[in-house]
Amino acid sequence: MERRTGSSRVNFCEIARSLGISPMTVYRVVNNTPNVRRETRARVIDALNRHGYYTHTPARNIKCLFDFTGHDYLTYYGEKLMNNIARLNYSCFAVDHRRAPRRFFDLAAECDVAVFVSIPPDSLIDEVRQLNPDLYTITISTRSNADVTLSPDNTRGGEIAAHRFHELGCRHIAVHFSESHPTRMERFKGFLAETMLLDPACRIDRICDTTPEETGRALRNYFNTVDVMPSGVLFLAGGFAEIYLTELLEPEPERFGRVRVVTFDRPQDLAFRQLHYRFDRIEFASPDLLDWAEYYITNRPMMKKRSPIHTSINVKLVAE
């Protein structure tokens, strides 16, 4: 048990009285002594958390399941998180629920924590909860019905993009988005709502494709058939702005050079991927997600009420 700064006035005897238990039980929890009932330990930890204490080292070998599905960005940061947790003496297991469903559900039945770095459907989380009611679930990057959801503030990011276009005088904006991707839809909804407040007459076109391989074709088709050239383009993920740069802007700078571009959340960790464009962009610090995820894994909230927690990472405009 470690103590936060400024928490020296915590009185274990008062905490024990408030919980109706003995002070010795509180000290057993603080010292990670195993002979304390699970429910009692959770109550004590919750009370200690509220007074500035938190459990950092697990009292026993806690098993953590990490679900990956081949998403490059999430896999990169998910592996970093898994390595950090493993160094704290947690047992970590990596699996892909799509490629190995049987192993995934076998591990979910045995593990204490499931960390989804895979944008899971809510139905999958419901299914593992039925299998293991005590499983503590965390999703990273998107909203969900998990116990804890960690994501950038996507709605706020969309609103910031709307204000940026408004400041630039853009009154006709094309948006590249995907209805099947919940994170991008959060950003789009925030952008659309704020734009309609700022300028109800603003024209918004939608550019859709189903796979990254089709993005270049979808962009060319839109620009070749649109009746009036838009003054701005919003990309809800940075990789698509990269395609726009290499396949449209660079080959035809005289045609696309006046179109203002805003994109969202390319990670700034150069070990993952380097930016090649200099567009305005909405950014967040990816390591913040890892820090909060590690906190919630090592300081699991009580699940008696099973009320979901959503922590949003701050986003900001980087104007180029």
SVG drawing of the C-alpha trace seen along z (x, -y; Angstrom):
<svg xmlns="http://www.w3.org/2000/svg" viewBox="-29 -33 40 56">
<polyline fill="none" stroke="black" stroke-width="0.4" points="0.0,0.0 1.5,-3.4 0.4,-6.8 -0.2,-9.9 1.3,-13.2 -0.6,-15.1 -2.3,-12.1 -0.4,-11.8 -3.5,-12.6 -5.3,-9.4 -6.4,-7.6 -6.8,-3.8 -8.8,-3.5 -11.4,-6.0 -11.6,-4.2 -12.1,-0.9 -14.9,-2.4 -16.7,-3.9 -16.6,-0.4 -17.6,1.5 -14.4,3.6 -11.4,3.8 -8.3,1.6 -6.3,4.9 -8.3,5.7 -7.4,2.4 -3.7,3.0 -4.0,6.5 -5.3,4.9 -2.6,2.2 0.1,4.9 -1.5,7.2 -2.1,10.0 -4.2,12.6 -6.6,13.7 -9.1,10.9 -12.5,11.5 -12.6,10.2 -15.7,8.1 -14.1,6.6 -10.8,5.9 -12.7,4.1 -14.5,1.9 -11.3,1.1 -9.5,0.2 -12.3,-2.0 -12.2,-3.9 -8.4,-4.2 -8.6,-5.5 -11.0,-8.2 -8.6,-9.2 -5.5,-9.3 -4.2,-5.8 -4.1,-3.3 -3.1,0.2 -0.2,0.5 1.2,4.0 -1.3,6.9 -2.0,9.0 -2.0,12.1 -1.1,13.1 -3.8,11.3 -4.5,12.4 -5.0,9.9 -6.4,10.7 -5.4,8.3 -7.6,8.6 -5.9,7.5 -7.4,7.6 -4.7,6.4 -5.3,2.7 -1.8,1.2 -2.2,-1.8 -4.1,0.0 -1.7,2.9 1.4,0.7 0.1,-1.0 -1.6,2.1 1.6,4.0 3.3,1.2 0.6,1.3 0.8,5.1 4.6,4.9 4.1,2.3 1.5,4.4 3.6,7.5 6.5,5.7 4.1,5.2 3.9,9.0 0.6,9.4 0.1,12.5 -0.7,11.2 -2.2,13.1 -2.6,11.8 -5.3,13.1 -7.5,12.1 -11.2,12.9 -11.8,12.9 -9.0,15.4 -9.0,17.5 -12.5,17.2 -12.2,20.4 -9.0,19.4 -10.4,15.9 -13.4,17.2 -11.3,19.8 -9.0,17.0 -12.0,14.7 -13.4,17.3 -10.2,17.5 -8.9,13.9 -9.5,11.1 -9.2,8.2 -9.9,8.0 -8.4,5.1 -9.8,4.6 -7.5,2.8 -9.7,4.0 -12.8,1.8 -15.1,4.6 -18.9,4.7 -21.0,4.3 -22.4,7.8 -18.9,9.3 -18.5,7.6 -22.0,8.8 -21.0,12.3 -17.8,12.4 -19.6,11.0 -22.2,13.8 -19.3,16.2 -17.4,14.6 -19.4,12.1 -16.3,11.0 -14.4,10.0 -13.3,6.4 -13.4,4.9 -11.6,2.0 -11.8,0.7 -9.3,-1.7 -10.0,-4.2 -13.8,-4.0 -17.0,-4.2 -18.5,-0.9 -20.5,0.8 -17.3,1.9 -16.6,1.1 -14.0,-1.4 -13.7,-3.2 -10.7,-5.2 -10.7,-7.4 -9.7,-10.8 -12.5,-13.3 -13.8,-12.6 -16.8,-14.8 -14.8,-17.8 -12.3,-17.1 -15.1,-17.3 -16.2,-20.6 -12.7,-22.0 -12.5,-21.0 -15.8,-22.8 -14.5,-26.0 -11.3,-25.8 -13.1,-25.6 -15.4,-28.4 -12.4,-30.6 -10.9,-29.9 -14.1,-30.9 -14.9,-27.4 -18.7,-27.2 -18.5,-24.0 -16.8,-21.0 -16.3,-17.4 -16.0,-14.9 -14.3,-11.5 -15.9,-9.2 -17.1,-5.6 -20.5,-4.7 -19.1,-1.4 -16.4,-2.9 -17.8,-4.2 -14.8,-6.4 -15.0,-8.3 -18.7,-8.7 -18.3,-10.3 -16.0,-12.8 -18.3,-13.4 -21.4,-13.9 -19.5,-16.5 -18.3,-18.2 -21.8,-18.2 -23.6,-19.5 -21.2,-22.3 -21.1,-23.3 -24.8,-23.6 -24.7,-25.9 -22.0,-28.0 -23.4,-28.2 -26.7,-26.4 -26.2,-27.1 -22.8,-25.4 -22.8,-22.6 -21.4,-19.3 -20.7,-16.5 -19.9,-12.9 -17.2,-10.8 -17.6,-7.1 -15.6,-4.0 -15.5,-0.6 -11.8,0.2 -8.5,-1.8 -7.7,-0.3 -10.8,-2.1 -10.0,-5.5 -8.0,-6.9 -10.7,-5.9 -13.5,-7.3 -11.7,-10.6 -11.1,-10.9 -14.6,-10.0 -16.0,-12.7 -13.8,-15.5 -14.4,-14.5 -18.1,-14.6 -18.9,-17.3 -20.6,-20.3 -18.7,-22.9 -15.2,-22.4 -15.3,-22.3 -13.3,-24.9 -12.4,-22.4 -11.9,-18.6 -12.1,-16.9 -10.4,-13.5 -11.5,-11.7 -8.3,-9.6 -4.9,-10.7 -4.1,-7.8 -6.7,-8.9 -5.2,-12.4 -1.9,-10.7 -3.7,-9.1 -5.2,-12.5 -1.7,-14.0 0.0,-11.4 -2.7,-10.6 -4.4,-14.0 -2.6,-17.0 0.9,-16.2 0.0,-15.2 -2.3,-18.2 -1.2,-21.0 -2.8,-23.7 -6.2,-22.0 -6.2,-21.1 -3.8,-23.7 -6.5,-26.1 -8.6,-23.4 -8.1,-23.6 -7.6,-20.3 -8.2,-19.3 -7.4,-15.8 -7.6,-13.9 -5.2,-12.2 -2.2,-11.0 0.1,-9.7 3.3,-11.6 5.4,-8.6 7.8,-8.4 8.6,-4.7 5.0,-4.0 4.5,-6.3 5.8,-9.6 3.7,-12.4 4.4,-13.4 1.7,-16.1 1.5,-19.5 -2.3,-19.9 -4.1,-21.4 -4.9,-18.5 -6.7,-17.5 -4.2,-15.7 -4.1,-13.9 -1.2,-12.4 -1.4,-8.6 0.7,-7.8 -2.0,-9.4 -4.3,-6.5 -1.6,-4.1 -1.2,-5.9 -4.9,-5.9 -5.3,-2.3 -2.5,-1.2 -4.1,-3.2 -7.5,-1.5 -5.9,2.0 -3.9,1.6 -6.7,-0.3 -9.8,1.5 -13.0,-0.4 -15.7,1.5 -18.1,3.3 -21.0,3.6 -23.2,1.2 -21.4,1.8 -21.7,-1.8 -19.5,-2.4 -16.6,-4.9 -15.6,-6.9 -12.3,-8.8 -11.7,-11.2 -8.2,-12.3 -7.8,-16.0 -7.5,-17.0 -6.1,-20.1 -5.8,-21.9 -2.3,-21.9 -2.6,-24.7 -0.2,-24.4"/>
</svg>
